[in-house]
Amino acid sequence: MSAEDEKFMLEALKEAKKAYREKEVPVGAVLVHEGRIIARGYNQVEMLSDATAHAEMLCLTAAESALENWRLLKTTLYCTLEPCMMCAGAMLLTRIERLVWGAPDRRHGVDGSWLDLFTEKHPTHQIAITRG
């Protein structure tokens, strides 16, 4: 992980602390475009009574608004936890360029801890991955 990756991962950890303070699963995410953070998110599943309110999903949605485009080209998503299947699907659909994640998730992680979704060649998009 590069120094720049560490800098942005620390920002994702700040988001995870927000989730922790709200008694949520402490996961945070930030999305970077052209060297700056354009969106942030933290888990809000319990607070919103919404099983889809994962840090990554909320961050991707905020980024789509910030860029006024559902295609999040040339972006890097920093997330404190290995993504689940739902979040990985959203990353593929929004066309993020790169994913940097921190801790493995043996219960739901789909980058090798539970399933290995990203090694399967997607017909239209590949995501470069850096594991923490």
ABEGO torsion letter per residue (X at the ends): XBAAAAAAAAAAAAAAAAAAAAGBBBBBBBBBBGGBBABBBBBAAAAAGBAABBAAAAAAAAAAAAAGBABBBGBBBBBABBBBAAAAAAAAAAGBABBBBABBBAAABAAGAABBAAABBBAABBBBBBBX
